[in-house]
Amino acid sequence: MECGSSSCERFKLYDQLELHEFQDRFVVRSVEFPNRGFSINRGDGDIEPLNCDTCFGSATKVSTIYGVAGTIRLVAGVYMLVITSRKEVGNFLGFPVFQVTSMKFVPCDQALKRSTSQEKKDEAYFLTLLKIVETTPGLYYSYQTDITLNLQRRCKFAEGWAAKPLWKQADPRFVWNKNLMVELIEFKLDEFIIPVLQGSFQAVQLKLKESPVQLTLISRRCTRRLGTRLWRRGANLEGDTANFIETEQLVEHEGFKASLLQIRGSIPLLWEQIVDLSYKPHLQIVNHEKSSEVVERHFFDLAQRYGETIAVDLTEKHGEEGQLSAAFAAEMQKLPNARYVPFDFHHVCGSSKFENLQLLYDKISEDFENQGYLLIDPEGNILQEQRGIIRSNCIDCLDRTNVTQSFLAQKSLTKQLQRIGVLGSDECFTKFNEDYTKFRSLWAEQGDEISLEYAGTHALKGDLVRYGKLTFSGVIKDGMSAITRYYLNNFHDGVRQDAIDLICGLYSINKHGPSPFQLNGFESLSYLPVASALVVGGLTITSLTLQQGMNAGRNAQQFMSSVLWAGVTAGVMAVVKANGRQFCSRPRLCSLR
């Protein structure tokens, strides 16, 4: 078993690769084993494994790559996603983990020459989506072990499991490039198939009382309802929720391993919050006959995977958030095997009273401690298992959620360190200032990374995690992040959502179907430039006519001109506000559900 000292052979990916470019094909081969690799035809994208007799002549270009994330077929061509740079960020259970720092799509697009005009236009737009995919943040992988599986699940597998190809070991919920690996799997190129995780990987070395402790924090972002902050809300009809993330805090000390799992995810109802240029778009619950079934499916899945679930709802209990929270509470009353705990974070903790989370802990401490954590001794024996899970949510499942999860993680960490003998029974981890600072930084960095993936900015309230209080610089940073979120949500995330839906396979390209990018009517207006130009232009002309009127002694003609332009500007602003959704960047490939 993975938990013990297994002597079975372990599967390993090729970690040194070369990309050879020829006139008619690309060839990917192992540096260590030059006869192992595959070619991909530049005309039709067909893949062919290499054999001993394969010869293509002299390559026009040879470059080093660090992995192949997969392939995708668009309207006219096939594109291969390769990892062009990486950095080692730590280890998971003793095996090196790497972060993707750059990647690119290699085009096998000679077929584009024979495409129609519309196909070329569509291909060009799809290529802009691939450019967005190339900048995807928070991607991690390992050549020697799968990092999508938490330690407790790994311990359930039989001896010999680690000898299987990594893509077979992986939890498909957390494989970011699952859709891209299909053709590589078809041709049995197991040594080249890298399961890539999106989320966060943070590691730090603690030195409590001169005892070295390795602390690792790994968050796994689910791909079932992947998307951007305002274009992926709530749940789909299958019960999959937006921004669903499994976070594992792993402690290693002198052969002992302790693991705590927590999860977060959007409120599992059918609801949406469509961007419309307002700072806080209206939140709307979608009335559907299967709403109760959606909640039931979601929590049944959690029970099967994690055991008893405690749903900690951190939303406000008034206004639109309160309506959503009340609907959630009503549905939770129908479920016999899940506990619902409401906690209005903003009301109880405000903007700086981080310590008031103790009130939440007092409510759930008995259940939380009974759920426990996974603990494995140096011989690989499981001393105890985690028997349940805390599921936290706010509206975005980012800021309030991260603060709360870090608080619970700190509580559990103290218990774990006491159990394995690093701390005495009366000692608390938070009293060791240097190590506690490292712990808080670990969680703050993780919160920022997850927020970047969903909202496009660093997390708000990060100072509560990092310092236990808000700072002036933190308030300024939060303000800038809030403004950036507004801009991205309204004028960029629709396109980013299309890129996500394309790469995850939620949108299937139909070469013979209508173009998804042919716009009709008012929506064909260019959203940001038109809205900005009309409003700014009107305000500028109004200002100029007022100034000229003042310089000319406020004559009636200048005054009427100023009034006219002010009226035109107000009218334009009213039109923009009334049609706010049309001026925003909207996804075009898939529906919200």
Phi and psi in degrees as a GROMACS rama.xvg file:
@    title "Ramachandran Plot"
@    xaxis  label "Phi"
@    yaxis  label "Psi"
@TYPE xy
-59.8626  -31.2757  GLU-2
-73.2212  -24.2744  CYS-3
-98.9682  -165.543  GLY-4
-93.2218  72.8594  SER-5
-68.834  139.363  SER-6
-104.791  5.33034  SER-7
-72.5861  157.839  CYS-8
-66.2532  137.135  GLU-9
-105.017  136.861  ARG-10
-71.8681  141.888  PHE-11
-140.377  136.478  LYS-12
-80.506  156.599  LEU-13
-69.7331  127.341  TYR-14
-109.295  -5.86521  ASP-15
-121.618  109.35  GLN-16
-125.847  153.894  LEU-17
-124.601  140.923  GLU-18
-106.741  114.37  LEU-19
-101.669  126.889  HIS-20
-103.869  125.025  GLU-21
-119.022  171.117  PHE-22
-61.9939  -36.8398  GLN-23
-109.251  -6.73388  ASP-24
-163.736  164.365  ARG-25
-106.681  147.288  PHE-26
-128.094  127.261  VAL-27
-108.79  125.067  VAL-28
-140.129  155.467  ARG-29
-75.4764  137.971  SER-30
-71.1907  -39.4515  VAL-31
-72.0473  -36.9843  GLU-32
-126.234  85.2359  PHE-33
-58.7179  -23.1747  PRO-34
-83.4655  -4.11022  ASN-35
-101.287  124.599  ARG-36
166.614  -163.137  GLY-37
-154.457  160.094  PHE-38
-117.287  153.838  SER-39
-131.571  121.35  ILE-40
-67.6161  132.254  ASN-41
-78.4434  -10.7193  ARG-42
-91.7663  -49.1501  GLY-43
-117.649  -2.79867  ASP-44
77.0803  8.42081  GLY-45
-67.3696  140.252  ASP-46
-101.1  141.541  ILE-47
-142.195  119.652  GLU-48
-61.9467  147.172  PRO-49
-77.0331  152.87  LEU-50
-134.352  178.213  ASN-51
-61.4362  -26.877  CYS-52
-94.6324  -0.133936  ASP-53
-67.335  130.069  THR-54
-147.291  129.843  CYS-55
-120.406  6.16518  PHE-56
84.6248  -155.379  GLY-57
-90.0445  131.149  SER-58
-74.9182  145.494  ALA-59
-76.1946  -22.4055  THR-60
-157.819  140.165  LYS-61
-128.712  128.707  VAL-62
-135.9  154.691  SER-63
-86.3836  132.4  THR-64
-129.245  166.021  ILE-65
-118.601  10.6268  TYR-66
157.088  159.584  GLY-67
-115.484  117.069  VAL-68
-81.2789  -17.1032  ALA-69
141.096  -170.034  GLY-70
-131.791  157.041  THR-71
-141.674  138.902  ILE-72
-102.876  123.504  ARG-73
-102.146  -158.407  LEU-74
-63.5197  -44.8222  VAL-75
-117.622  -13.2172  ALA-76
-152.535  172.894  GLY-77
-110.741  141.098  VAL-78
-129.594  135.603  TYR-79
-108.662  126.639  MET-80
-93.3894  118.075  LEU-81
-119.199  147.249  VAL-82
-86.7736  117.985  ILE-83
-99.3794  -18.9306  THR-84
-156.366  158.209  SER-85
-152.795  167.433  ARG-86
-144.476  142.896  LYS-87
-78.2442  129.458  GLU-88
-117.021  0.231411  VAL-89
149.427  -160.453  GLY-90
-138.504  152.873  ASN-91
-118.267  110.543  PHE-92
56.6264  35.7359  LEU-93
94.1322  -2.49087  GLY-94
-111.255  136.25  PHE-95
-60.4065  140.51  PRO-96
-119.104  137.336  VAL-97
-119.23  145.933  PHE-98
-102.844  136.711  GLN-99
-73.1474  122.171  VAL-100
-105.321  -18.5959  THR-101
-161.46  148.987  SER-102
-153.135  160.739  MET-103
-149.156  153.785  LYS-104
-89.3869  123.959  PHE-105
-91.067  119.274  VAL-106
-82.2403  127.886  PRO-107
-110.323  68.6771  CYS-108
-119.298  30.3434  ASP-109
-64.6105  -22.4515  GLN-110
-66.9485  -15.9799  ALA-111
-61.1891  -27.1661  LEU-112
-63.2934  -26.6316  LYS-113
-98.8402  11.9985  ARG-114
-88.155  159.823  SER-115
-75.7534  170.047  THR-116
-60.9531  -44.6841  SER-117
-66.2556  -37.9399  GLN-118
-63.9301  -37.367  GLU-119
-66.6219  -38.2212  LYS-120
-64.7512  -45.3418  LYS-121
-63.6838  -42.5443  ASP-122
-60.899  -39.0617  GLU-123
-62.7265  -40.6157  ALA-124
-69.8844  -41.5615  TYR-125
-58.7798  -35.2501  PHE-126
-66.0373  -34.076  LEU-127
-64.53  -32.4732  THR-128
-69.3824  -38.9021  LEU-129
-64.4723  -33.812  LEU-130
-62.3607  -37.6017  LYS-131
-66.1473  -41.9452  ILE-132
-60.0991  -37.1488  VAL-133
-60.133  -23.2467  GLU-134
-101.373  14.4568  THR-135
-56.4178  126.418  THR-136
-85.9248  162.364  PRO-137
69.6362  40.8334  GLY-138
-104.063  132.485  LEU-139
-136.151  155.361  TYR-140
-162.575  168.475  TYR-141
-138.209  147.246  SER-142
-82.8129  -18.6633  TYR-143
-114.729  -14.5682  GLN-144
-152.127  155.783  THR-145
-84.1516  132.361  ASP-146
-106.103  4.33771  ILE-147
-84.0407  -15.3176  THR-148
-98.3322  131.628  LEU-149
-74.3673  162.375  ASN-150
-60.9088  -38.8501  LEU-151
-65.8484  -39.7367  GLN-152
-67.9142  -37.0119  ARG-153
-60.1194  -34.8382  ARG-154
-70.9237  -13.4984  CYS-155
-83.9778  -13.9122  LYS-156
-83.7358  152.567  PHE-157
-78.1029  164.852  ALA-158
-56.1722  136.33  GLU-159
96.449  -9.48114  GLY-160
-58.8805  -38.6463  TRP-161
-69.2441  -10.7664  ALA-162
-84.9531  -9.12469  ALA-163
-76.1424  155.648  LYS-164
-54.901  147.295  PRO-165
-58.7206  -36.2489  LEU-166
-67.8638  -24.4119  TRP-167
-79.9613  -26.9901  LYS-168
-75.515  -28.1507  GLN-169
-68.3152  151.335  ALA-170
-81.9573  112.407  ASP-171
-60.7222  -20.6077  PRO-172
-61.8999  -29.4799  ARG-173
-112.948  14.8769  PHE-174
-94.2234  104.004  VAL-175
-61.2082  -37.4288  TRP-176
-99.9175  25.4819  ASN-177
-53.9809  -43.2409  LYS-178
-69.9745  -28.0179  ASN-179
-79.5347  -16.9866  LEU-180
-86.5351  -7.57795  MET-181
-55.2955  -50.1071  VAL-182
-70.1508  -34.5678  GLU-183
-64.7933  -38.3113  LEU-184
-65.3874  -40.9405  ILE-185
-57.5217  -35.8263  GLU-186
-96.6938  13.6962  PHE-187
55.9902  42.9026  LYS-188
-93.5935  53.5688  LEU-189
-56.3676  -38.2971  ASP-190
-70.9767  -8.82785  GLU-191
-109.498  -4.02188  PHE-192
-93.6784  108.656  ILE-193
-101.829  113.501  ILE-194
-72.2776  117.817  PRO-195
-102.368  132.461  VAL-196
-100.291  135.033  LEU-197
-104.832  135.605  GLN-198
160.755  -120.759  GLY-199
-152.566  144.803  SER-200
-136.953  116.462  PHE-201
-130.488  139.053  GLN-202
-141.72  144.509  ALA-203
-150.439  151.415  VAL-204
-101.744  120.441  GLN-205
-97.0408  157.213  LEU-206
-136.707  71.6582  LYS-207
-77.6925  119.148  LEU-208
50.8372  41.1423  LYS-209
66.9054  14.5563  GLU-210
-105.013  117.371  SER-211
-69.5425  129.739  PRO-212
-129.637  125.174  VAL-213
-90.6137  123.223  GLN-214
-116.532  122.191  LEU-215
-123.296  136.11  THR-216
-123.489  117.763  LEU-217
-128.434  125.131  ILE-218
-113.182  134.671  SER-219
-117.718  117.509  ARG-220
-91.2133  124.678  ARG-221
-73.4288  141.743  CYS-222
-96.1729  -2.41578  THR-223
-69.117  -31.259  ARG-224
-137.237  54.6171  ARG-225
-75.936  142.902  LEU-226
172.483  -168.342  GLY-227
-94.7619  166.684  THR-228
-53.4472  -53.2667  ARG-229
-96.3533  -10.5454  LEU-230
-96.4876  -7.90715  TRP-231
-132.761  99.2184  ARG-232
-120.75  158.805  ARG-233
58.2211  -145.053  GLY-234
-121.343  163.12  ALA-235
-97.064  -178.724  ASN-236
-67.81  -18.7142  LEU-237
-84.0212  -6.42575  GLU-238
92.4204  6.3907  GLY-239
-80.4229  136.164  ASP-240
-110.974  154.987  THR-241
-68.9963  150.904  ALA-242
49.4178  41.2452  ASN-243
-80.6417  124.066  PHE-244
-137.824  130.382  ILE-245
-97.9107  124.263  GLU-246
-115.525  128.334  THR-247
-117.59  125.529  GLU-248
-103.72  116.429  GLN-249
-113.017  128.175  LEU-250
-114.927  130.696  VAL-251
-129.609  128.808  GLU-252
-152.781  116.196  HIS-253
47.7528  45.5268  GLU-254
91.7145  -20.9504  GLY-255
-74.4909  144.099  PHE-256
-132.22  130.823  LYS-257
-128.703  135.136  ALA-258
-132.311  129.684  SER-259
-116.684  128.896  LEU-260
-105.698  137.39  LEU-261
-134.212  155.769  GLN-262
-130.61  155.62  ILE-263
-135.008  158.58  ARG-264
179.063  153.274  GLY-265
-58.0366  154.515  SER-266
-55.7113  123.721  ILE-267
-79.448  49.0924  PRO-268
-112.357  170.87  LEU-269
-87.216  105.012  LEU-270
-149.846  161.714  TRP-271
-147.778  165.002  GLU-272
-148.914  80.948  GLN-273
-77.1995  130.909  ILE-274
-65.2736  139.869  VAL-275
-149.357  25.8311  ASP-276
79.2922  -11.7582  LEU-277
-76.4883  155.192  SER-278
-65.7  -39.6419  TYR-279
-127.48  92.5336  LYS-280
-58.67  152.888  PRO-281
-62.0621  139.133  HIS-282
-96.0143  126.384  LEU-283
-127.471  126.346  GLN-284
-84.3971  128.759  ILE-285
-88.0187  116.527  VAL-286
-75.1356  121.808  ASN-287
-145.213  142.881  HIS-288
-64.1418  -18.9189  GLU-289
-102.617  15.0396  LYS-290
-57.1466  -46.2705  SER-291
-64.3721  -37.4319  SER-292
-65.1067  -35.8298  GLU-293
-61.8159  -47.9597  VAL-294
-62.636  -42.893  VAL-295
-62.2273  -43.6977  GLU-296
-61.9113  -42.0434  ARG-297
-61.2823  -49.5972  HIS-298
-76.8588  -25.0224  PHE-299
-65.1013  -42.91  PHE-300
-61.9486  -42.5527  ASP-301
-63.4869  -41.3172  LEU-302
-63.4169  -38.8161  ALA-303
-65.738  -35.6689  GLN-304
-89.4452  -37.5166  ARG-305
-121.929  -13.8178  TYR-306
95.8727  -156.449  GLY-307
-57.3687  134.664  GLU-308
-114.858  133.414  THR-309
-110.364  117.646  ILE-310
-94.4342  109.023  ALA-311
-96.6101  111.412  VAL-312
-100.918  111.991  ASP-313
-97.2872  9.51762  LEU-314
-74.1074  163.233  THR-315
-68.0044  154.872  GLU-316
-106.698  21.7145  LYS-317
-140.359  168.551  HIS-318
66.7938  -157.339  GLY-319
-67.285  -36.6387  GLU-320
-60.6411  -40.1834  GLU-321
-63.7873  -37.4321  GLY-322
-64.6616  -42.0531  GLN-323
-66.2151  -42.1495  LEU-324
-62.6706  -40.804  SER-325
-64.7168  -39.4855  ALA-326
-64.726  -39.4395  ALA-327
-63.2883  -46.5426  PHE-328
-60.0896  -40.9344  ALA-329
-62.9869  -40.4121  ALA-330
-70.1319  -35.3008  GLU-331
-67.7109  -26.7261  MET-332
-64.8745  -21.2351  GLN-333
-83.5067  -11.117  LYS-334
-97.6445  124.643  LEU-335
-79.8676  -23.4258  PRO-336
-113.297  24.2032  ASN-337
-140.457  140.06  ALA-338
-104.185  134.762  ARG-339
-107.065  126.919  TYR-340
-125.447  106.931  VAL-341
-81.7059  140.599  PRO-342
-152.318  107.082  PHE-343
-76.788  93.3059  ASP-344
-57.6464  -47.4873  PHE-345
-63.3552  -38.3999  HIS-346
-71.8792  -42.6734  HIS-347
-82.3828  -41.9469  VAL-348
-98.282  -17.3301  CYS-349
58.4263  -140.46  GLY-350
-103.749  -2.46817  SER-351
-148.509  -8.02831  SER-352
-90.1968  65.2804  LYS-353
-57.8996  -35.6568  PHE-354
-64.7294  -17.7818  GLU-355
-69.9548  -7.95585  ASN-356
-63.3929  -15.9763  LEU-357
-59.5818  -31.2546  GLN-358
-63.6675  -38.4231  LEU-359
-67.1063  -43.6328  LEU-360
-61.2961  -37.2978  TYR-361
-60.99  -31.7297  ASP-362
-71.9399  -34.6591  LYS-363
-115.107  0.760319  ILE-364
-57.8835  -40.9027  SER-365
-63.5006  -48.4284  GLU-366
-66.3673  -41.1997  ASP-367
-61.4803  -43.4647  PHE-368
-72.3723  -32.2439  GLU-369
-68.6606  -33.5954  ASN-370
-63.5902  -36.3464  GLN-371
69.0687  -150.594  GLY-372
-155.879  164.274  TYR-373
-79.643  134.196  LEU-374
-135.636  127.031  LEU-375
-124.293  133.755  ILE-376
-85.2793  172.774  ASP-377
-59.8549  -22.0753  PRO-378
-86.5338  -1.58068  GLU-379
90.8503  6.97501  GLY-380
-79.8239  136.691  ASN-381
-83.3075  112.377  ILE-382
-81.6362  -33.9284  LEU-383
-160.403  156.888  GLN-384
-116.395  157.085  GLU-385
-79.7774  126.381  GLN-386
-104.756  5.82896  ARG-387
-169.956  -174.255  GLY-388
-148.01  146.778  ILE-389
-96.3786  124.095  ILE-390
-108.18  111.946  ARG-391
-103.909  146.059  SER-392
-151.189  147.758  ASN-393
-121.081  -141.43  CYS-394
-82.0856  -49.7197  ILE-395
-90.2004  -15.6054  ASP-396
59.5881  39.6756  CYS-397
-121.975  -72.6114  LEU-398
-78.3715  -64.1518  ASP-399
-59.827  -38.5351  ARG-400
-62.9141  -43.6748  THR-401
-66.8356  -38.4259  ASN-402
-60.1677  -45.8584  VAL-403
-67.6847  -43.8481  THR-404
-63.537  -37.7834  GLN-405
-65.8615  -34.9867  SER-406
-64.7056  -46.1024  PHE-407
-66.5973  -37.6675  LEU-408
-63.0625  -37.8392  ALA-409
-66.1813  -39.1109  GLN-410
-62.1306  -44.4179  LYS-411
-68.6667  -37.915  SER-412
-60.541  -40.5791  LEU-413
-59.135  -45.5272  THR-414
-62.2597  -41.9696  LYS-415
-64.8923  -44.6306  GLN-416
-66.5147  -32.5748  LEU-417
-67.5978  -41.3007  GLN-418
-65.6565  -38.2214  ARG-419
-92.2853  5.15982  ILE-420
90.1952  7.90896  GLY-421
-75.5248  -38.3925  VAL-422
-115.35  151.763  LEU-423
-75.1938  165.499  GLY-424
-63.9224  -21.6091  SER-425
-104.719  7.67704  ASP-426
-99.4054  145.127  GLU-427
-117.517  136.657  CYS-428
-57.0337  -35.015  PHE-429
-66.2006  -13.9184  THR-430
-80.3717  -10.7238  LYS-431
-97.2981  91.122  PHE-432
-57.0068  -45.9153  ASN-433
-63.4166  -44.5094  GLU-434
-72.8664  -35.8183  ASP-435
-65.3781  -35.9164  TYR-436
-62.6212  -42.3047  THR-437
-62.5589  -41.8219  LYS-438
-59.9222  -46.6287  PHE-439
-66.9149  -37.7857  ARG-440
-63.5159  -38.3023  SER-441
-57.8887  -47.9541  LEU-442
-70.8221  -34.5764  TRP-443
-66.4389  -43.1155  ALA-444
-62.7359  -40.9555  GLU-445
-63.0172  -42.8183  GLN-446
-61.0753  -40.5787  GLY-447
-63.1074  -42.992  ASP-448
-66.555  -43.8091  GLU-449
-64.773  -39.2689  ILE-450
-64.5745  -40.5267  SER-451
-58.7149  -37.1535  LEU-452
-72.4048  -32.5596  GLU-453
-99.327  -45.4037  TYR-454
-105.806  -16.4186  ALA-455
89.6421  -0.247237  GLY-456
-134.216  170.962  THR-457
-63.959  160.713  HIS-458
-67.2478  147.465  ALA-459
-83.5295  160.035  LEU-460
62.6694  20.8397  LYS-461
-61.342  -30.6988  GLY-462
-66.5336  -28.6978  ASP-463
-63.175  -37.026  LEU-464
-75.6378  -45.0821  VAL-465
-74.7592  -38.7951  ARG-466
-122.03  -8.92269  TYR-467
80.5714  5.12603  GLY-468
-160.209  163.269  LYS-469
-82.8289  143.484  LEU-470
-114.999  164.056  THR-471
-61.9191  -44.0897  PHE-472
-64.31  -33.105  SER-473
-67.0448  -38.0135  GLY-474
-63.4795  -43.2715  VAL-475
-62.4149  -44.5345  ILE-476
-61.8691  -42.5326  LYS-477
-62.9084  -38.8728  ASP-478
-63.8915  -43.2164  GLY-479
-65.3297  -38.8649  MET-480
-65.3494  -38.4557  SER-481
-64  -41.8614  ALA-482
-65.2562  -42.0684  ILE-483
-63.9905  -40.7041  THR-484
-59.7227  -42.689  ARG-485
-59.1315  -47.0288  TYR-486
-62.2731  -49.7887  TYR-487
-63.2639  -44.0571  LEU-488
-60.3202  -38.7402  ASN-489
-87.2756  -33.5758  ASN-490
-123.712  4.33034  PHE-491
-139.07  -33.6915  HIS-492
-69.9072  -20.8629  ASP-493
-62.0366  -44.3807  GLY-494
-68.3024  -40.4983  VAL-495
-63.3353  -36.1193  ARG-496
-64.9365  -39.8561  GLN-497
-59.4075  -42.1456  ASP-498
-62.7078  -41.0508  ALA-499
-65.6742  -45.6735  ILE-500
-63.3994  -35.1592  ASP-501
-67.7369  -47.8971  LEU-502
-72.959  -27.1342  ILE-503
-86.6561  -4.85884  CYS-504
82.2622  8.94503  GLY-505
-69.1833  -26.3972  LEU-506
-109.507  126.378  TYR-507
-102.47  126.158  SER-508
-75.8807  126.912  ILE-509
-114.516  103.279  ASN-510
-60.0713  -29.9132  LYS-511
-99.3283  1.42591  HIS-512
-90.5676  177.697  GLY-513
-68.5281  153.161  PRO-514
-68.6456  132.492  SER-515
-76.4114  -5.81611  PRO-516
-108.88  5.3364  PHE-517
-81.9121  113.6  GLN-518
-95.0647  154.289  LEU-519
-130.313  149.692  ASN-520
65.9151  -146.255  GLY-521
-63.9865  -27.6801  PHE-522
-67.1338  -16.1609  GLU-523
-72.338  -10.0489  SER-524
-64.0756  142.683  LEU-525
-76.392  114.46  SER-526
-59.1719  -66.5252  TYR-527
-67.8732  -49.5234  LEU-528
-60.678  -41.5245  PRO-529
-65.6709  -51.2929  VAL-530
-59.2426  -45.5505  ALA-531
-66.1091  -46.6669  SER-532
-61.7539  -43.3663  ALA-533
-65.0179  -47.3892  LEU-534
-70.8356  -48.8624  VAL-535
-64.5904  -40.6805  VAL-536
-61.1699  -44.1638  GLY-537
-64.0929  -42.8314  GLY-538
-64.3872  -38.5697  LEU-539
-64.735  -47.5124  THR-540
-64.1639  -40.2716  ILE-541
-60.0137  -44.5816  THR-542
-63.1382  -42.7401  SER-543
-64.9679  -43.7607  LEU-544
-66.7289  -34.5886  THR-545
-64.9557  -43.3163  LEU-546
-64.4071  -42.5484  GLN-547
-63.6383  -37.7396  GLN-548
-63.8794  -39.8702  GLY-549
-66.8778  -41.4758  MET-550
-67.3435  -28.7654  ASN-551
-92.095  8.26575  ALA-552
85.9686  26.4827  GLY-553
56.2852  48.4083  ARG-554
-71.6247  159.246  ASN-555
-62.178  -37.6749  ALA-556
-64.4341  -44.3299  GLN-557
-65.7324  -38.1718  GLN-558
-63.2898  -44.841  PHE-559
-65.8675  -34.8985  MET-560
-64.2688  -42.0327  SER-561
-62.9855  -43.4219  SER-562
-61.9448  -41.21  VAL-563
-61.5704  -48.911  LEU-564
-69.0198  -33.3404  TRP-565
-63.5804  -39.242  ALA-566
-66.4083  -41.2302  GLY-567
-62.0725  -44.3385  VAL-568
-62.793  -44.2965  THR-569
-61.683  -39.1968  ALA-570
-64.5272  -42.583  GLY-571
-62.8676  -42.7184  VAL-572
-63.0566  -37.4258  MET-573
-65.6326  -41.0912  ALA-574
-64.8969  -43.4505  VAL-575
-61.5704  -44.4771  VAL-576
-65.4696  -43.2781  LYS-577
-65.8259  -29.2233  ALA-578
-114.241  33.3949  ASN-579
-53.8519  -39.0674  GLY-580
-62.3857  -32.138  ARG-581
-73.6591  -22.6394  GLN-582
-90.1674  -2.76831  PHE-583
-96.3397  156.991  CYS-584
-72.5788  120.865  SER-585
-120.327  142.811  ARG-586
-67.6998  144.24  PRO-587
-118.304  -9.614  ARG-588
-90.1873  -38.6727  LEU-589
-132.819  156.844  CYS-590
-77.2322  168.776  SER-591
-67.5528  -32.2839  LEU-592
